[in-house]
Amino acid sequence: MRVVAPAALLGTGAAAALSSPAAHALGAGSPAKSGPGGGSLGDPVFPALGNTGYRVSAYALDFTYLADTKLVEANAAVTIRTTQDLSSFSLDLLGPEVHEVWVGKRRAAFEQQPEKLVVTPRTTLYDGTRVTVRVHYSADPRKLSFPYNGWVPTDNGFATAPQPDLARTIFPCNDHPSDKADFTIRVTAPDGLLGVATGSLVRTDNNAGTTTYTYRSKHPVATELIQVTVGDYKVVQRTGPGGMPLRDVVPVARAEALEPALSLTPGQLGWIERHLGRFPFETYGILPADTDAADAFDFTGLETQTLTIYKPNYLLQKESAIGSHMMHELVHSWFGNLVSPATWADLWLNEGHADYYGLLYRYERGWPDSLGLTSLEARMKDVYSRGDQWRKDGGPVASPTAANLFHGQRYTGGVLVLYALRSLVGEEVFQRIERAFLDRYRHSSASTRDYIALATEVSGQDLSGFLTEWLYGTKTPRMPGHPDWTVTPPTQAARREASGAKDGASATLCCSSHA
């Protein structure tokens, strides 16, 4: 494998940053006390994720797809600011083979542990130092299959599906949604193939037999939301509400067949903007990944920022079959991308809201759901009846484990919480809570406790006990405004689901809508 000096692959902007005094202000003396950074941010669901001792401000990623071997040669420049004196620190990394690490302008020692890349710089980094860590590595997108690999291998390239904890299989990072950063992504593809990534295309460089495409995010991105793809695609441009630029990245051979589904996006955007406000990013589009392999990824769609990835065959169905799900993924641009979860225990904020608006969109159009129901009230009455069974099987809505993270509790169970809140405070106050939450935490992350506190503030009434019971209780509370609703005992509910009335929400991986 040809090893290229990392700085050469990062472009003139990144190289300039690496040579700046702030980027390599290393150990200008002996600090009074220093030590290694920690290898965990203490996430309640994925305790091994994340690292302490620094925060990331920017990633500059460089991927070169080698068509003959189907391997990826890559470089990552991770700009960090230390939050303590560091003699060593770690990045999350699982799978890729590291060849070389630099801290500032000097080579650094490194060790690849099972899930971490431990870096030891030549000299201690002071607290408050801004420095760029460059990692040269190689990866095989076919090495593992989902859900253990964030790469999605295709016949002539790859895509990525990093949620929830798989960005670390794609690039070295602080792989936690609480540490969002700016991204510049360069993708080099052989002539005849297209490279696309999260953000907007800012530069195209034609080389001998290859083309390099450079994309830049206008807003911070969580590591789990990065999209990078190479394949036999074409970009289909269209216009959204208010002249917003849309771009779909479509397999050339399927472009005509997929167009009916992709053309739905402008109308869907107009609908959701009336509920949640203007679309928060520079562009939006859909990537039907150029593969139908059963083990490529075990979900229907995933909300990678500015470019949602889908299984292509799913989008070949009629609008009434896919429209609610497409709205679910679109809503994640607000809940999940604009405001990311502070920890993975807060996933219901993403999925509950996405399913809530997906269901509203469905029922407004008279499309029956998977249970044959045609109104939100009827659906919530049914979900309410299963409440104790779901709390037994999937835990409280805001208390998931790694094993049940994508249980229906985080999805339609989250919708039930939002429905209860709306029933208590009324539609007008509920909408003010939603808008205020998005405004206050935009381009950052927020926790369940943040949502509870803000709901209390906006409503003018103490909602902490009410929402805490709904989100963390082991028994389903009474539904405001519906004293006649009853909860089926768990054993009976389990038998009912096993006999065929099971809601598809109750056991699904990743970001599939269950509306």
C-alpha positions as CSV (number, residue, x, y, z in Angstrom):
1,M,0.0,0.0,0.0
2,R,1.3,3.4,-1.0
3,V,1.8,5.6,2.1
4,V,1.3,9.3,1.4
5,A,2.4,11.9,3.9
6,P,-0.8,13.0,5.8
7,A,-0.3,16.7,5.3
8,A,-0.2,16.3,1.5
9,L,-3.7,14.8,1.6
10,L,-5.4,17.5,3.6
11,G,-5.3,20.4,1.2
12,T,-3.7,23.8,1.6
13,G,-6.2,25.0,4.2
14,A,-5.5,22.1,6.6
15,A,-1.8,22.3,5.9
16,A,-1.8,26.0,6.9
17,A,-3.6,25.3,10.0
18,L,-1.1,22.6,11.0
19,S,1.8,25.1,10.6
20,S,0.2,27.8,12.6
21,P,1.7,28.6,16.1
22,A,-1.5,27.8,17.8
23,A,-1.7,24.3,16.2
24,H,1.6,23.1,17.6
25,A,2.1,25.1,20.8
26,L,3.4,22.0,22.6
27,G,4.9,21.8,26.0
28,A,6.7,25.2,26.2
29,G,7.8,24.2,29.6
30,S,7.1,21.6,32.3
31,P,3.6,21.8,33.7
32,A,3.2,21.3,37.4
33,K,1.1,18.2,36.9
34,S,0.0,16.2,33.9
35,G,-1.5,12.8,33.1
36,P,-3.3,10.8,30.5
37,G,-6.8,11.7,29.3
38,G,-9.6,9.4,30.2
39,G,-11.0,6.8,27.8
40,S,-14.7,7.3,28.5
41,L,-17.3,10.1,28.7
42,G,-19.4,7.9,30.9
43,D,-22.3,7.4,28.6
44,P,-25.0,5.4,30.4
45,V,-25.7,3.2,27.3
46,F,-22.2,3.0,25.7
47,P,-19.7,3.6,28.6
48,A,-16.7,2.9,26.4
49,L,-17.4,5.7,24.0
50,G,-15.7,9.1,24.1
51,N,-12.6,10.4,25.7
52,T,-11.7,13.1,28.2
53,G,-8.9,15.6,28.3
54,Y,-9.9,17.5,25.2
55,R,-12.8,18.7,23.0
56,V,-12.8,18.4,19.2
57,S,-13.4,21.6,17.2
58,A,-12.9,20.3,13.6
59,Y,-12.2,17.2,11.6
60,A,-10.6,17.2,8.1
61,L,-11.1,13.7,6.7
62,D,-9.5,12.4,3.4
63,F,-10.7,9.2,1.8
64,T,-9.2,7.6,-1.3
65,Y,-11.1,4.6,-2.7
66,L,-8.9,2.1,-4.5
67,A,-11.0,0.4,-7.1
68,D,-8.7,-2.5,-7.7
69,T,-8.6,-3.7,-4.0
70,K,-11.8,-2.0,-2.8
71,L,-9.8,-0.7,0.1
72,V,-9.8,2.9,1.4
73,E,-6.7,4.8,2.2
74,A,-7.4,7.6,4.6
75,N,-6.1,10.5,6.7
76,A,-7.8,12.2,9.5
77,A,-6.8,15.6,10.9
78,V,-8.5,16.1,14.3
79,T,-8.2,19.6,15.7
80,I,-8.6,19.5,19.5
81,R,-8.4,21.9,22.4
82,T,-7.1,20.3,25.6
83,T,-9.1,20.6,28.8
84,Q,-6.2,19.5,31.1
85,D,-2.5,18.9,30.9
86,L,-2.1,15.8,28.8
87,S,0.8,13.4,28.7
88,S,-1.3,11.1,26.4
89,F,-4.9,10.9,25.2
90,S,-7.1,8.6,23.2
91,L,-9.4,8.6,20.2
92,D,-12.1,6.1,19.5
93,L,-11.1,3.7,16.7
94,L,-12.2,0.2,15.9
95,G,-11.0,-1.8,12.9
96,P,-8.9,0.4,10.6
97,E,-5.1,-0.1,10.6
98,V,-3.1,2.9,11.7
99,H,0.2,3.6,10.0
100,E,1.4,6.9,11.4
101,V,0.3,9.6,13.9
102,W,1.5,13.2,14.2
103,V,0.7,15.7,16.9
104,G,1.3,19.2,15.5
105,K,4.4,19.0,13.4
106,R,6.0,16.1,15.2
107,R,5.5,12.3,15.0
108,A,3.9,10.8,18.0
109,A,3.9,7.3,19.5
110,F,0.7,5.4,19.3
111,E,-0.9,2.2,20.4
112,Q,-4.0,0.5,18.9
113,Q,-6.0,-1.0,21.7
114,P,-9.2,-3.0,21.0
115,E,-11.4,0.1,20.7
116,K,-9.0,3.1,21.3
117,L,-6.1,4.7,19.6
118,V,-3.8,5.9,22.4
119,V,-1.5,8.7,21.4
120,T,1.5,9.9,23.3
121,P,2.9,13.2,22.0
122,R,6.7,14.0,22.3
123,T,6.0,16.6,25.0
124,T,3.1,17.2,27.3
125,L,0.2,19.3,26.0
126,Y,-0.8,22.2,28.3
127,D,-4.4,22.7,29.3
128,G,-6.0,25.0,26.7
129,T,-3.6,24.0,23.9
130,R,-5.1,23.9,20.4
131,V,-3.4,21.3,18.3
132,T,-4.1,19.1,15.2
133,V,-3.7,15.4,15.5
134,R,-3.1,13.7,12.1
135,V,-3.7,10.0,11.6
136,H,-2.8,8.0,8.5
137,Y,-4.6,4.7,8.2
138,S,-6.3,2.2,5.9
139,A,-9.6,0.5,6.1
140,D,-11.5,-2.4,4.4
141,P,-15.2,-1.5,4.1
142,R,-16.0,-5.2,3.6
143,K,-14.1,-6.3,6.8
144,L,-17.2,-6.5,9.0
145,S,-20.9,-6.4,8.4
146,F,-23.6,-4.3,10.0
147,P,-24.2,-3.8,12.9
148,Y,-20.5,-4.0,13.7
149,N,-19.2,-1.9,10.9
150,G,-20.1,1.7,9.9
151,W,-19.0,1.1,6.4
152,V,-21.7,0.0,3.8
153,P,-19.8,-1.8,1.1
154,T,-21.3,-1.7,-2.5
155,D,-20.2,-3.3,-5.7
156,N,-18.3,-0.2,-6.8
157,G,-17.7,1.7,-3.7
158,F,-19.1,2.3,-0.2
159,A,-21.4,4.5,1.9
160,T,-21.4,5.0,5.7
161,A,-23.9,4.3,8.5
162,P,-22.2,5.4,11.7
163,Q,-25.2,5.3,14.1
164,P,-25.0,4.8,17.0
165,D,-21.4,4.0,17.9
166,L,-19.8,3.1,14.5
167,A,-18.1,6.3,13.4
168,R,-15.1,4.9,15.2
169,T,-15.0,2.1,12.5
170,I,-14.7,4.8,9.8
171,F,-12.3,7.4,11.3
172,P,-10.5,8.2,14.6
173,C,-12.8,10.4,16.6
174,N,-14.3,11.4,19.9
175,D,-17.3,9.3,19.0
176,H,-20.0,10.8,21.1
177,P,-22.9,13.1,20.1
178,S,-22.1,15.6,22.9
179,D,-18.9,16.6,21.1
180,K,-20.1,18.0,17.8
181,A,-17.5,19.6,15.4
182,D,-17.0,21.1,12.0
183,F,-16.2,18.8,9.1
184,T,-14.2,19.1,5.9
185,I,-14.3,15.8,3.9
186,R,-12.3,15.0,0.8
187,V,-13.2,12.0,-1.3
188,T,-11.1,10.7,-4.1
189,A,-12.7,8.4,-6.6
190,P,-11.6,6.7,-9.8
191,D,-12.9,8.4,-13.0
192,G,-16.4,7.1,-13.7
193,L,-17.4,7.1,-10.0
194,L,-18.6,9.9,-7.9
195,G,-17.6,10.9,-4.4
196,V,-20.1,12.7,-2.1
197,A,-20.1,13.6,1.6
198,T,-22.0,15.5,4.2
199,G,-22.1,19.3,3.6
200,S,-21.7,21.3,0.4
201,L,-19.3,20.7,-2.4
202,V,-16.7,23.5,-2.3
203,R,-14.0,22.2,-4.7
204,T,-13.4,19.6,-7.4
205,D,-9.9,18.6,-8.4
206,N,-9.2,16.4,-11.5
207,N,-6.2,14.2,-11.3
208,A,-4.7,11.5,-13.6
209,G,-7.4,8.9,-13.5
210,T,-9.2,10.2,-10.3
211,T,-11.2,13.1,-9.1
212,T,-11.2,14.6,-5.6
213,Y,-14.3,16.2,-4.3
214,T,-14.2,18.4,-1.2
215,Y,-17.2,19.0,1.0
216,R,-17.6,21.3,4.0
217,S,-20.2,21.4,6.7
218,K,-21.7,24.8,7.4
219,H,-22.7,23.7,10.9
220,P,-21.3,21.3,13.5
221,V,-22.0,17.6,13.0
222,A,-22.1,14.7,15.5
223,T,-19.8,11.9,14.5
224,E,-22.7,9.5,14.2
225,L,-24.2,11.6,11.4
226,I,-21.4,11.7,8.9
227,Q,-22.0,10.4,5.4
228,V,-19.3,9.6,2.8
229,T,-20.0,7.6,-0.3
230,V,-18.4,6.5,-3.6
231,G,-20.2,4.9,-6.4
232,D,-21.8,5.0,-9.8
233,Y,-24.1,7.9,-8.8
234,K,-25.4,11.1,-10.3
235,V,-26.5,14.1,-8.4
236,V,-30.1,15.2,-9.0
237,Q,-30.7,18.9,-8.1
238,R,-34.1,20.3,-7.2
239,T,-35.4,23.3,-5.3
240,G,-37.2,23.2,-2.0
241,P,-39.3,25.8,-0.2
242,G,-37.9,29.4,-0.3
243,G,-35.4,28.3,-3.0
244,M,-33.6,25.9,-0.7
245,P,-31.1,23.8,-2.7
246,L,-31.8,20.0,-2.6
247,R,-29.5,17.3,-3.9
248,D,-30.2,13.6,-4.2
249,V,-27.3,11.2,-4.9
250,V,-28.9,8.5,-7.0
251,P,-27.6,5.2,-8.5
252,V,-27.4,6.0,-12.3
253,A,-29.1,2.7,-13.3
254,R,-32.1,3.4,-10.9
255,A,-32.5,7.1,-11.3
256,E,-35.7,7.0,-13.3
257,A,-37.3,4.4,-11.1
258,L,-36.5,6.3,-7.9
259,E,-37.6,9.7,-9.1
260,P,-41.3,9.4,-8.0
261,A,-40.1,8.9,-4.3
262,L,-37.3,11.5,-4.4
263,S,-39.6,14.2,-5.9
264,L,-41.7,14.0,-2.8
265,T,-39.1,15.9,-0.7
266,P,-40.0,19.5,-1.5
267,G,-43.6,19.0,-0.5
268,Q,-42.6,17.2,2.7
269,L,-40.3,20.0,3.6
270,G,-43.0,22.6,3.2
271,W,-45.2,20.6,5.6
272,I,-42.7,20.1,8.3
273,E,-41.4,23.7,8.2
274,R,-44.9,24.8,9.1
275,H,-44.5,22.8,12.3
276,L,-40.8,23.2,13.2
277,G,-39.6,26.3,11.4
278,R,-37.1,26.7,8.6
279,F,-34.9,23.8,7.6
280,P,-31.7,24.2,9.7
281,F,-29.0,23.2,7.3
282,E,-27.4,24.2,4.0
283,T,-29.0,21.4,1.9
284,Y,-30.9,18.2,2.1
285,G,-31.2,15.1,0.0
286,I,-31.5,11.4,-0.2
287,L,-28.9,8.7,-0.9
288,P,-30.4,5.4,-2.0
289,A,-27.2,3.4,-1.4
290,D,-26.3,1.4,-4.5
291,T,-26.8,-2.0,-2.8
292,D,-29.6,-4.4,-2.0
293,A,-27.4,-6.9,-0.1
294,A,-29.3,-8.2,2.9
295,D,-26.4,-7.7,5.3
296,A,-25.3,-4.3,4.0
297,F,-27.4,-2.4,6.6
298,D,-30.3,-3.6,8.8
299,F,-32.5,-0.5,8.6
300,T,-34.6,1.3,6.1
301,G,-33.2,4.8,6.4
302,L,-30.7,6.7,8.5
303,E,-30.5,10.4,9.0
304,T,-26.9,11.2,8.1
305,Q,-26.7,15.0,8.1
306,T,-27.8,16.7,4.9
307,L,-27.9,13.3,3.1
308,T,-30.2,10.6,4.4
309,I,-29.2,7.1,3.4
310,Y,-31.9,4.6,2.3
311,K,-32.3,1.1,1.0
312,P,-33.1,1.7,-2.6
313,N,-35.8,-0.9,-3.1
314,Y,-37.8,0.6,-0.2
315,L,-38.2,3.8,-2.1
316,L,-39.8,2.0,-5.1
317,Q,-43.1,1.6,-3.2
318,K,-46.1,3.9,-3.5
319,E,-46.3,7.2,-1.6
320,S,-48.7,5.9,1.1
321,A,-46.3,3.2,2.0
322,I,-43.2,5.3,2.3
323,G,-44.3,8.9,2.9
324,S,-44.6,8.7,6.7
325,H,-41.2,7.1,7.0
326,M,-39.6,9.7,4.7
327,M,-41.1,12.4,7.0
328,H,-39.7,10.5,10.0
329,E,-36.1,10.8,8.6
330,L,-36.6,14.4,7.5
331,V,-37.7,15.4,11.1
332,H,-34.4,14.1,12.3
333,S,-32.8,17.2,10.7
334,W,-34.3,19.0,13.6
335,F,-34.5,16.4,16.4
336,G,-31.3,14.4,16.3
337,N,-29.2,16.6,13.9
338,L,-29.9,20.2,14.8
339,V,-30.2,19.1,18.5
340,S,-28.3,16.0,19.2
341,P,-28.8,13.8,22.3
342,A,-26.5,14.6,25.2
343,T,-26.2,10.9,25.9
344,W,-27.6,7.8,24.1
345,A,-30.1,7.5,27.0
346,D,-31.8,10.5,25.4
347,L,-32.5,8.8,22.1
348,W,-36.2,9.1,22.6
349,L,-35.9,12.8,21.9
350,N,-34.8,11.9,18.4
351,E,-37.0,8.9,17.6
352,G,-40.1,9.9,19.6
353,H,-40.3,13.3,17.8
354,A,-39.6,11.8,14.4
355,D,-42.3,9.2,14.8
356,Y,-44.7,11.8,16.3
357,Y,-44.5,14.1,13.2
358,G,-44.4,11.1,10.9
359,L,-47.7,9.9,12.3
360,L,-49.3,13.3,12.0
361,Y,-48.2,13.4,8.4
362,R,-49.7,10.0,7.8
363,Y,-53.1,10.6,9.4
364,E,-53.6,13.9,7.8
365,R,-53.5,12.1,4.5
366,G,-55.8,9.3,5.6
367,W,-53.2,6.6,5.2
368,P,-53.9,3.7,7.6
369,D,-50.9,2.6,9.7
370,S,-49.5,-0.9,10.2
371,L,-52.4,-1.7,12.6
372,G,-55.1,-0.3,10.2
373,L,-55.7,2.7,12.4
374,T,-56.3,6.1,10.9
375,S,-56.0,8.7,13.7
376,L,-53.3,9.6,16.2
377,E,-55.8,9.2,19.1
378,A,-56.6,5.6,18.1
379,R,-52.9,4.8,17.7
380,M,-52.0,6.3,21.1
381,K,-54.9,4.4,22.8
382,D,-53.5,1.2,21.4
383,V,-49.9,2.0,22.4
384,Y,-51.1,3.1,25.8
385,S,-52.7,-0.4,26.3
386,R,-49.3,-2.0,25.8
387,G,-47.5,0.5,28.0
388,D,-46.6,-1.8,30.9
389,Q,-45.5,-4.6,28.6
390,W,-43.2,-2.3,26.7
391,R,-41.8,-0.9,30.0
392,K,-41.1,-4.4,31.1
393,D,-39.5,-5.5,27.8
394,G,-37.8,-2.2,26.8
395,G,-37.4,-0.4,30.0
396,P,-38.7,3.1,30.7
397,V,-38.7,5.4,27.7
398,A,-35.6,7.4,28.8
399,S,-33.7,4.5,30.4
400,P,-32.5,2.3,27.6
401,T,-29.7,-0.2,27.6
402,A,-27.4,-1.1,24.7
403,A,-29.5,-4.2,24.1
404,N,-32.8,-2.5,23.9
405,L,-31.8,1.0,22.7
406,F,-33.9,0.7,19.5
407,H,-36.9,-0.9,21.1
408,G,-40.3,0.6,20.3
409,Q,-40.2,2.5,23.6
410,R,-37.8,5.0,22.1
411,Y,-40.1,5.4,19.0
412,T,-43.8,5.1,19.5
413,G,-43.3,4.9,23.2
414,G,-41.8,8.4,22.9
415,V,-44.7,9.5,20.8
416,L,-47.0,8.5,23.7
417,V,-45.0,10.7,26.1
418,L,-45.4,13.7,23.7
419,Y,-49.1,13.0,23.3
420,A,-49.5,12.9,27.1
421,L,-47.7,16.3,27.3
422,R,-49.8,17.8,24.6
423,S,-53.0,16.5,26.2
424,L,-52.0,18.1,29.5
425,V,-50.8,21.6,28.3
426,G,-52.7,22.0,25.1
427,E,-51.6,22.3,21.4
428,E,-50.5,25.9,21.5
429,V,-48.2,25.5,24.6
430,F,-46.9,22.2,23.3
431,Q,-45.8,23.9,20.0
432,R,-44.1,26.7,21.9
433,I,-42.2,24.1,23.9
434,E,-41.1,22.3,20.7
435,R,-39.9,25.5,19.1
436,A,-38.2,26.8,22.2
437,F,-36.3,23.5,22.7
438,L,-35.0,23.6,19.1
439,D,-34.0,27.3,19.4
440,R,-32.2,27.0,22.7
441,Y,-30.1,23.9,21.8
442,R,-29.7,24.4,18.1
443,H,-26.4,23.1,16.7
444,S,-25.5,21.5,20.1
445,S,-26.8,18.7,22.3
446,A,-29.5,18.4,24.9
447,S,-30.6,15.9,27.5
448,T,-34.0,14.6,28.7
449,R,-33.6,16.7,31.8
450,D,-33.0,19.8,29.6
451,Y,-36.3,19.1,27.8
452,I,-38.2,18.7,31.1
453,A,-36.8,21.9,32.5
454,L,-37.6,23.8,29.3
455,A,-41.1,22.4,29.2
456,T,-41.6,23.6,32.8
457,E,-40.3,27.1,31.9
458,V,-42.3,27.6,28.8
459,S,-45.6,26.2,30.1
460,G,-45.4,28.1,33.4
461,Q,-46.3,25.0,35.4
462,D,-44.0,22.5,37.1
463,L,-43.9,19.5,34.7
464,S,-40.9,17.8,36.3
465,G,-43.0,15.2,38.2
466,F,-45.4,14.6,35.3
467,L,-42.7,14.0,32.7
468,T,-40.3,12.2,35.1
469,E,-43.1,9.6,35.7
470,W,-43.8,9.2,32.0
471,L,-40.1,9.0,31.0
472,Y,-38.6,7.0,33.9
473,G,-41.5,5.2,35.6
474,T,-41.9,1.4,35.4
475,K,-45.7,1.7,35.3
476,T,-47.7,3.6,32.7
477,P,-49.3,6.8,34.2
478,R,-52.8,7.9,33.7
479,M,-53.4,9.6,30.3
480,P,-54.6,13.3,30.7
481,G,-58.1,13.7,29.2
482,H,-58.7,10.0,28.7
483,P,-59.7,8.5,32.1
484,D,-61.3,5.6,30.2
485,W,-58.0,4.3,28.7
486,T,-56.7,1.2,30.3
487,V,-53.4,-0.7,30.3
488,T,-53.4,-4.4,29.4
489,P,-51.5,-6.5,32.0
490,P,-48.0,-7.4,30.7
491,T,-48.6,-11.2,30.2
492,Q,-51.8,-10.6,28.3
493,A,-50.2,-7.9,26.2
494,A,-47.3,-10.2,25.4
495,R,-49.6,-13.0,24.3
496,R,-51.5,-10.5,22.1
497,E,-48.4,-9.3,20.4
498,A,-47.2,-12.9,19.9
499,S,-50.5,-13.8,18.2
500,G,-50.0,-11.3,15.4
501,A,-51.0,-7.8,16.7
502,K,-47.4,-6.9,17.4
503,D,-46.5,-3.3,16.5
504,G,-43.5,-3.2,14.2
505,A,-41.9,-0.6,16.5
506,S,-41.1,-3.0,19.2
507,A,-37.9,-4.6,17.9
508,T,-36.2,-2.7,15.1
509,L,-32.6,-1.6,14.7
510,C,-31.5,1.9,14.1
511,C,-33.6,4.6,12.6
512,S,-36.5,2.9,10.9
513,S,-39.8,4.7,11.3
514,H,-42.7,2.7,12.7
515,A,-45.4,5.1,11.7
